[in-house]
Amino acid sequence: MTHTHTTEVDALVGGAQHRLDTLRETHERLDRVRFRVTSPDNLVTVVADGSGAMVELELAENLGSVTARVLASTITSVAAEAAAGALDHREGILQSLQASFTDS
C-alpha cells in the first residue's frame, strides 16, 4: 500500500469509528431521557421515558377530596404532557445526531 492509500483508509476508518461512537452516545442519551410533569395542584406527578411511556406515577397522600373522575382526568392530562415533553426531548437528540452526520 502506498502512503496516500494508507492515509485514506485510516481517514475512512476514523470517520466510521467516529460515527459509531456518535451512535452509541446517542443511544445512551435516548435511554436516559426522562421527563417529569407535576399537576398544578401537586396531586399527580408523572415521569415519561424517551418513548413517551409512563415509567413513574406519584400520587399525593391527600387525595381524599378528589373524585375518581377528576383524578383520572388529571393523571391522563399530566401523562400526556410528560409524554409530549419526553418525545420533544428525544426529537432534539435525534436531530442532533442527524446534524452530526450531515456535517461529517
N, C-alpha and C positions, 0 to 999 in steps of 0.2 A: 504494500500500500504506500502511496505517496503521502507526503506530509499534509498536502492540501486535502486529500481524501480523508485522512485520519481526522483532521480538524473538522471537516464537515460532518463526519459520522459522530464525533464527540459532541458537536453542537446539536445534532439531531437527537442523540440520546439524552443530552442535558435538557433539551426542551421537553422531551417526552416525560422525563423524570419530574420536571417542574410541574407539568400538567397533572401528573399522577398525584403528586404531593398536594396540589391545589384541590383535586377531587376528594382526597382523604380528609383534608382540613374542612372542606365544605360539608362532607358527610357528618363529621363530628359536630360542626356548628348546628346542623339541622337536628341532630339527635338531642342537642342541649336546648332547643327552643322551648321556652315556657312563657306563657302569657297569663297574667293574673288580673282578674277583674273582681271588684267588690261592689255590691249593690249600694246605692246611695244611702239606704237605711242601715247599712253594715250588717245585714242579717245573712247574706249569702256571699260566699267567695268561691269562684271557680278558677281553676288553672287548666289551660289547654296546652297540648303539645304542638309540635310543628306540623302535624297532620290535621290539627283542629279538633282532635279528640279530647274530651274531658278526662283529665288524669287526677284531678283532685276536686273535691266538693266539701266546703266547710260551711256549716250552719251555726248561727249564733245560738247560745243556750236559751235566750229569752224569746222563743218563738210562740209562746202561749197565746198571744193576742192576734196572731196572724192566721187567717183562714188557709186551709189546704189549697184552695184555688189561687189565692194571692201568692202563696209560697211557690207553687208550681210555676206560675207565670214569671215570678222573679227569677227562679232558677233557670228557666228557659231563656229569658232575655239576657241574663248575665252570662250564661253558657254560650249563647250566640255571639255576644260581644267578645268574649275571650277567644272563641274560635276564629273570629274575623281578625282579631289582633295578631294571633299566632300565625295565621295564614299570610297576613301582610308582612310580618317579620320574615317568614320563610321566603316569600317572593323577593324581598330585598336581598337575601342571601343568594338566591339563585340568579338574580340579575347581576350581582357582583361576580359570581362565577362566570356567567356568560361574558361579561365585560372583560374579565381577565383573559379569556380565551380569544376574544376578538383583538385584544391589544397585543397578544403574543405573536 
